[in-house]
Amino acid sequence: MKNLKYKLLLLFFSVSASAILAQTETLAGYLEIAVKNNPGLKADYLSYQAALQKIPQAGAIPDPQLDIGYYPKPMDIIDGSRVADFTLMQMFPWFGTRRAAQTEAEHMANMEFEKFRETRDNLYLSIYTQWFILCSLEQQLLNSRENRKFLEQLEALAIRRFASPSGSSSGFSTPAPVSSPAAPSSPAGGMSSMAGMASSGSQPMVQSSGMSSMSGSGSGMPGMNTSSPGMSEVLRIQLEMIELDSNIESIQSEIKAEKAKFNALLNRPAESEVNIPDSFEKIPFNLDVTSAMAKISAQNPMLGMINQEELAYKAKAEMDKKMSMPMLGVGLQYSLIKERMDMGIPVTDMNGMDMLMPMVSISIPIFRNKYRAQQKESEYLQQSAREKYAETYNTLEAELFQARHQLENAERQIELLKKQTELAHTTYKLVMQEFVTGKSNLADAIQVQRQLLDYRLKHSESVATYNTMVASAQRLISFKETEK
């Protein structure tokens, strides 16, 4: 029992030194808060504490029995009148029965402990998953804001280009590409509003009624004419900026809702601040299936729970066998004798002397069917636990192979998107130089920038997927190795 309490103490007040926890100090701190505050985890911990209290109960001997008999009319005997009898009897189970009962209770408590570990691992996985969602939304917000800056720069270039009599943009440098942080994000991020522009070309897309609604944004454009072809390109940029502003507000609202979910896991107020990093990298992780399966067999809480269940049934079978043996009892009977006053009948020196009689009792378990049925029941339950263990082990093995497959796919996707991002970045610089010199149109510039941002967002999403799968693989093994 000291060993179990020691394990639980270390489990509660230390955090695993795994690679996942090394991702950020902030995430490690949130994991500690969740372990200490989460109501579901506390409930399982209290269930474990309750199970520990059953161990002394199982090892207790039966309570002694006191019988009191009183004679309303004293019964005459040779040397007095019998007034009352007091009988105290203590029964003892067969040798080893109490120890077997305690062993069963210990294994049942161990089952509750493994259940507690399973709840903790599921909580960790939920926190990791929610954390990556928040990082994804934060990166989506950053990319949307960076995209707006790009559109502002592109708008300035378009205005100068089409306002210039020569159609050139001398004096303006090529706008720098968006340097979005390499953090998880959804591919439907800041450039989602530009999905329909890849093939739009440079033809006017806005009617005169639409241009009048943009008059506030189009003020202060010297030399511009609403009938010129270049004006439609400027208005298209402004339309994108308006839609992007709405998208930014939507992302901010979603971040607020996801933070409330995250704080719920930590049992904190929904409005509590959550510090999300601007960027994070792929978690270093090497999944060796053979080594991982050995760790799963030794550390996985579900397998540990089933193993403890089998051991509990084994102890119960031993207890049932002991229960089929006789129970022994020892006791005393005390008889209260009143002195007889009738002198006409001869009496002895024991007249009125109370009697004390030692007693021995033994139960006779002659009805054997119920005891045989109890032992058979325990044997079947042991076999059932062994089959459940094999089934759970096979399921975990299949999940581990699936996790490895998904990790490999995510890693390949990360490498692919990294190469695509580099090529898109080079293409972007060339197209922007051509746009400044008038050799390419606005649609080409927007399309290339959209591709560049799209690759970056997908790269971040692949990193988030990879990190989530690392957390899932860690949960199969158990986020924290069991202390011995």
C-alpha positions in Angstrom: 0.0 0.0 0.0 2.9 2.4 0.7 4.1 1.6 -2.8 0.7 2.6 -4.3 0.6 5.8 -2.3 4.1 6.7 -3.4 3.2 6.1 -7.0 0.1 8.3 -6.7 2.1 11.1 -5.0 4.7 11.2 -7.8 1.9 11.0 -10.3 0.1 14.1 -8.9 3.0 16.4 -8.3 5.4 15.8 -11.1 5.1 16.1 -14.9 6.5 13.7 -17.4 9.8 14.6 -19.0 8.7 13.4 -22.4 9.4 15.3 -25.6 5.8 16.5 -25.7 6.1 18.3 -22.4 9.4 19.9 -23.7 7.4 21.6 -26.4 6.7 24.7 -24.3 6.9 25.6 -20.6 3.4 27.1 -20.8 1.9 23.8 -22.0 3.6 21.9 -19.2 2.2 24.4 -16.7 -1.3 23.9 -18.0 -0.9 20.1 -17.7 0.0 20.5 -14.0 -3.0 22.7 -13.4 -5.3 20.2 -15.1 -3.9 17.3 -13.0 -4.6 19.2 -9.8 -7.9 20.8 -10.8 -9.8 18.6 -13.2 -13.0 17.4 -11.5 -13.1 14.1 -13.4 -9.6 13.3 -12.4 -10.3 14.2 -8.8 -13.4 11.9 -8.9 -11.3 8.9 -9.9 -8.7 9.8 -7.3 -11.4 9.8 -4.6 -12.7 6.5 -5.9 -9.1 5.1 -5.5 -8.9 6.4 -2.0 -12.3 4.8 -1.2 -11.0 1.5 -2.6 -8.0 1.6 -0.3 -10.3 1.8 2.7 -11.8 -1.6 1.7 -8.5 -3.4 2.4 -8.7 -3.2 6.2 -12.4 -4.1 6.0 -11.6 -7.2 4.0 -9.0 -8.4 6.6 -11.1 -7.8 9.6 -12.4 -10.7 11.7 -16.1 -11.1 12.4 -17.5 -9.0 15.3 -17.9 -11.0 18.5 -21.4 -11.9 19.5 -22.8 -11.4 23.0 -26.0 -13.2 24.0 -27.9 -12.2 27.2 -30.6 -14.4 28.7 -32.7 -13.3 31.7 -35.1 -15.5 33.7 -38.2 -13.6 34.9 -38.7 -16.4 37.4 -35.3 -17.7 38.6 -34.7 -21.3 37.8 -33.9 -23.4 40.8 -30.8 -25.5 40.7 -29.1 -27.5 43.5 -27.1 -24.6 44.9 -29.1 -21.6 44.1 -31.4 -20.0 41.6 -30.3 -19.2 38.0 -31.1 -15.6 37.2 -29.4 -14.8 33.9 -26.9 -16.1 31.3 -24.2 -14.1 29.4 -22.6 -15.7 26.4 -19.7 -14.1 24.5 -18.6 -15.9 21.3 -15.9 -14.9 18.7 -15.8 -16.7 15.4 -12.6 -17.0 13.3 -12.5 -17.8 9.6 -10.2 -20.6 8.4 -6.5 -20.0 8.2 -5.6 -17.8 5.3 -9.1 -16.5 4.5 -8.5 -13.0 5.7 -5.2 -12.7 3.8 -6.9 -13.8 0.6 -9.7 -11.3 1.2 -7.1 -8.5 1.7 -5.3 -9.5 -1.5 -8.5 -9.3 -3.5 -9.2 -5.8 -2.0 -5.6 -4.7 -2.9 -6.0 -5.7 -6.5 -9.4 -4.0 -6.7 -7.7 -0.8 -5.4 -5.0 -1.2 -8.0 -7.8 -1.4 -10.6 -9.1 2.0 -9.4 -5.5 3.3 -9.6 -5.2 2.2 -13.2 -8.5 3.7 -14.0 -7.2 6.9 -12.5 -4.1 6.7 -14.8 -6.3 6.1 -17.8 -8.4 9.2 -17.0 -5.3 11.2 -16.6 -3.9 10.1 -20.0 -7.2 10.9 -21.7 -7.1 14.3 -20.0 -3.6 14.9 -21.3 -4.6 14.0 -24.8 -7.6 16.3 -24.7 -5.4 19.2 -23.5 -2.9 18.5 -26.3 -5.6 18.4 -28.9 -7.3 21.5 -27.7 -3.9 23.2 -27.5 -3.1 22.5 -31.1 -6.6 23.8 -32.1 -5.8 27.1 -30.3 -2.4 27.2 -32.0 -4.0 26.6 -35.3 -6.5 29.4 -34.9 -3.8 31.8 -33.5 -1.7 31.1 -36.6 -4.7 31.5 -38.8 -5.3 34.9 -37.2 -1.6 36.0 -37.7 -1.6 34.9 -41.3 -4.9 36.8 -41.9 -3.4 39.9 -40.5 -0.2 39.5 -42.5 -2.3 38.9 -45.5 -4.1 42.2 -45.0 -0.8 44.0 -44.8 0.2 42.4 -48.1 -3.1 43.6 -49.6 -2.5 47.1 -48.4 1.0 47.1 -50.0 -0.4 45.6 -53.2 -3.2 48.3 -53.2 -0.6 51.0 -53.0 1.4 49.5 -55.9 -1.8 49.2 -58.0 -2.8 52.7 -57.3 0.6 54.1 -58.2 0.9 51.9 -61.3 -2.5 52.7 -62.8 -2.4 56.4 -61.7 1.0 56.9 -63.4 0.7 58.2 -67.0 3.4 55.8 -68.1 1.8 52.9 -66.2 5.0 52.2 -64.3 5.6 52.0 -60.5 8.9 53.6 -60.2 9.9 54.5 -56.7 8.1 51.5 -55.2 9.9 48.4 -54.1 8.5 44.8 -54.3 6.4 44.1 -51.1 8.0 41.4 -48.9 6.2 38.1 -48.8 4.1 37.3 -45.7 6.4 35.8 -43.1 3.8 33.8 -41.3 5.1 31.8 -38.2 5.5 28.1 -38.7 2.7 27.1 -36.3 -0.3 24.9 -36.9 -3.2 26.5 -38.7 -6.1 25.6 -40.8 -5.7 25.7 -44.6 -9.0 27.7 -44.7 -7.1 30.6 -43.1 -6.4 34.2 -44.1 -6.5 33.7 -47.8 -9.7 31.7 -47.9 -11.6 34.8 -49.1 -9.4 34.8 -52.2 -10.3 31.3 -53.4 -12.2 32.5 -56.5 -9.4 34.7 -57.8 -6.9 32.2 -59.2 -8.3 32.4 -62.7 -10.0 35.8 -62.7 -7.4 37.5 -64.8 -7.2 41.2 -65.1 -10.7 41.8 -66.5 -13.0 44.2 -64.5 -15.1 42.3 -62.0 -17.1 45.1 -60.3 -20.0 47.0 -61.7 -20.4 50.7 -61.4 -22.8 50.3 -58.5 -20.2 48.3 -56.6 -17.6 50.9 -57.2 -19.7 53.6 -55.7 -19.9 51.6 -52.5 -16.1 51.7 -52.4 -15.9 55.4 -52.7 -14.7 55.9 -49.2 -11.8 53.5 -49.8 -11.0 54.9 -53.2 -10.7 58.6 -52.2 -7.4 60.3 -52.6 -6.4 58.5 -55.8 -4.9 61.2 -58.1 -5.2 60.7 -61.7 -7.6 57.7 -61.3 -10.7 57.3 -63.4 -13.5 54.9 -62.5 -13.8 53.9 -66.1 -10.1 52.9 -66.4 -9.3 49.2 -66.4 -6.9 49.6 -63.5 -9.7 50.8 -61.1 -11.4 47.5 -61.1 -8.2 45.8 -59.9 -7.9 48.3 -57.0 -11.5 47.7 -56.0 -11.0 43.9 -56.1 -8.2 44.4 -53.5 -10.5 46.5 -51.4 -13.2 43.9 -51.6 -10.8 41.3 -50.4 -9.7 43.5 -47.5 -13.3 44.0 -46.3 -14.0 40.3 -46.4 -10.7 39.6 -44.7 -11.6 42.0 -41.9 -14.8 40.0 -41.3 -12.9 36.7 -41.4 -10.5 38.1 -38.7 -13.4 38.9 -36.4 -14.8 35.4 -36.9 -11.4 33.8 -36.0 -11.2 36.0 -32.9 -14.6 34.8 -31.8 -13.8 31.2 -32.5 -10.5 31.5 -30.5 -12.6 32.8 -27.5 -14.9 29.8 -27.7 -12.0 27.3 -27.9 -10.3 29.0 -25.0 -13.4 28.4 -23.0 -13.2 24.7 -23.8 -9.5 24.6 -22.9 -10.2 26.4 -19.5 -13.0 23.9 -18.8 -10.4 21.1 -18.9 -8.4 23.0 -16.4 -11.5 23.7 -14.3 -10.9 27.5 -14.6 -13.3 30.4 -15.5 -14.0 30.5 -19.2 -12.6 34.0 -19.5 -9.2 33.0 -18.0 -6.3 34.0 -20.2 -4.5 31.3 -22.2 -1.0 32.1 -23.5 -0.7 30.7 -27.0 2.8 30.8 -28.7 3.2 32.6 -32.0 5.0 29.5 -33.4 6.1 26.0 -32.6 8.0 23.2 -34.3 7.4 19.5 -35.0 7.9 17.4 -31.9 10.9 15.1 -32.2 9.6 11.6 -32.0 10.8 8.2 -33.1 8.2 5.4 -33.0 9.7 1.9 -32.8 6.8 -0.5 -32.8 8.6 -3.4 -31.1 9.8 -1.2 -28.2 6.5 0.6 -28.0 4.6 -2.6 -27.7 6.8 -3.7 -24.9 6.2 -0.4 -23.1 2.4 -0.7 -23.7 2.4 -4.2 -22.2 4.2 -2.9 -19.1 2.6 0.5 -18.7 -0.7 0.9 -20.5 -3.4 1.7 -17.9 -6.1 -0.4 -19.6 -3.9 -3.5 -19.7 -2.9 -2.8 -16.2 -6.5 -2.6 -15.1 -7.4 -5.9 -16.7 -4.3 -7.6 -15.3 -5.3 -6.4 -11.8 -8.8 -7.7 -12.4 -7.5 -11.1 -13.2 -5.4 -11.1 -10.0 -8.4 -10.0 -8.0 -10.4 -13.0 -9.3 -7.5 -15.3 -8.5 -7.4 -14.0 -4.9 -11.2 -14.4 -4.7 -11.0 -18.0 -5.9 -8.5 -18.7 -3.1 -10.8 -16.9 -0.6 -13.8 -19.0 -1.8 -11.8 -22.1 -1.2 -10.9 -21.0 2.3 -14.5 -20.1 3.0 -15.6 -23.6 2.2 -13.6 -24.7 5.3 -15.1 -24.7 8.8 -15.1 -21.6 10.9 -13.8 -21.9 14.5 -15.1 -20.0 17.5 -14.2 -19.5 21.1 -16.3 -18.0 23.9 -17.4 -17.8 27.5 -20.7 -18.3 29.2 -21.3 -16.7 32.5 -24.4 -17.7 34.6 -25.6 -15.5 37.4 -26.7 -17.6 40.3 -28.7 -16.3 43.2 -28.2 -18.0 46.6 -31.0 -20.3 47.7 -32.5 -19.3 51.0 -34.7 -22.4 51.7 -32.7 -24.2 54.4 -34.9 -27.2 54.3 -33.0 -28.6 51.4 -29.3 -29.5 51.8 -26.9 -27.1 50.1 -23.2 -27.2 49.4 -20.4 -24.6 49.7 -21.2 -23.6 46.1 -24.6 -22.2 47.0 -25.1 -18.9 45.2 -21.8 -19.1 43.3 -21.9 -17.8 39.7 -20.8 -20.2 36.9 -18.2 -19.6 34.2 -18.0 -21.9 31.3 -15.4 -21.8 28.4 -16.9 -22.7 25.0 -15.6 -23.8 21.6 -17.7 -23.6 18.4 -17.2 -24.9 14.9 -19.3 -24.4 11.8 -20.0 -27.4 9.6 -20.1 -26.4 5.8 -22.0 -29.5 4.7 -23.8 -27.8 1.8 -21.0 -27.9 -0.7 -22.8 -26.9 -3.9 -22.7 -23.2 -3.2 -19.0 -23.3 -2.4 -18.2 -25.2 -5.6 -20.2 -22.7 -7.6 -18.3 -19.8 -6.1 -15.0 -21.3 -7.0 -16.2 -22.1 -10.5 -17.5 -18.6 -10.9 -14.0 -17.2 -10.0 -12.3 -19.5 -12.5 -14.6 -18.3 -15.3 -14.0 -14.7 -14.4 -10.3 -15.2 -14.5 -10.6 -16.7 -18.0 -12.8 -13.8 -19.0 -10.1 -11.3 -17.8 -7.4 -13.1 -19.8 -9.5 -13.0 -23.0 -10.2 -9.3 -22.4 -6.5 -8.7 -21.9 -5.7 -10.4 -25.3 -8.4 -8.4 -27.0 -7.3 -5.1 -25.6 -3.7 -5.9 -26.4 -4.5 -6.6 -30.1 -6.6 -3.4 -30.3 -3.8 -1.3 -28.9 -1.3 -3.0 -31.3 -3.5 -2.1 -34.3 -3.9 1.5 -33.0 -0.1 1.7 -32.7 0.4 0.6 -36.3 -2.2 3.0 -37.4 -0.5 5.8 -35.5 2.8 5.0 -37.1 1.2 5.1 -40.6 -0.4 8.5 -39.9 2.9 9.8 -38.5 4.7 8.7 -41.6 2.1 10.3 -43.8 2.2 13.6 -41.8 6.0 13.6 -42.0 6.0 13.1 -45.7 3.4 15.8 -46.1 5.5 18.2 -44.0 8.5 17.6 -46.3 6.5 18.0 -49.4 4.9 21.3 -48.3 8.3 22.6 -47.2 9.6 22.1 -50.7 6.5 23.6 -52.2 6.8 26.6 -49.9 10.4 27.3 -51.0 9.4 27.1 -54.7 6.4 29.3 -54.2 8.5 31.9 -52.3 10.9 32.0 -55.3 8.0 32.3 -57.7 6.5 35.1 -55.6 9.6 37.2 -55.8 9.8 36.8 -59.6 6.1 37.6 -60.1 6.3 40.7 -57.9 9.3 42.0 -59.9 7.3 41.5 -63.1 4.3 43.2 -61.6 6.3 46.3 -60.6 7.7 46.5 -64.1 4.3 45.9 -65.7 5.1 42.5 -67.2 2.4 40.7 -65.1 -1.1 41.6 -63.9 -2.6 41.8 -60.5 -4.3 38.4 -60.7 -1.0 36.7 -61.1 0.5 38.4 -58.1 -2.6 37.6 -56.0 -2.6 34.0 -57.1 1.1 33.4 -56.3 0.8 35.1 -52.9 -2.3 33.0 -52.2 -0.4 29.8 -53.1 2.5 30.8 -50.9 0.2 31.4 -47.9 -1.8 28.3 -48.6 1.4 26.1 -48.6 2.5 27.7 -45.3 -0.9 27.1 -43.7 -1.0 23.5 -44.9 2.6 23.0 -43.7 1.5 24.3 -40.2 -1.6 22.1 -40.3 0.6 19.1 -41.1 2.8 19.9 -38.2 -0.2 20.1 -35.9 -1.5 16.8 -37.2 1.9 15.2 -36.6 2.1 16.6 -33.1 -1.4 15.4 -32.3 -0.5 11.9 -33.5 2.6 11.9 -31.3 0.3 12.7 -28.4 -2.0 9.8 -29.4 1.0 7.4 -29.6 2.1 8.6 -26.2 -1.3 8.0 -24.7 -1.2 4.3 -25.9 2.1 3.9 -24.1 1.0 6.1 -21.2 2.2 9.7 -20.9 4.0 8.9 -17.6 5.9 5.7 -16.8 4.7 3.9 -13.7 7.0 4.5 -10.8 8.2 1.4 -9.0 
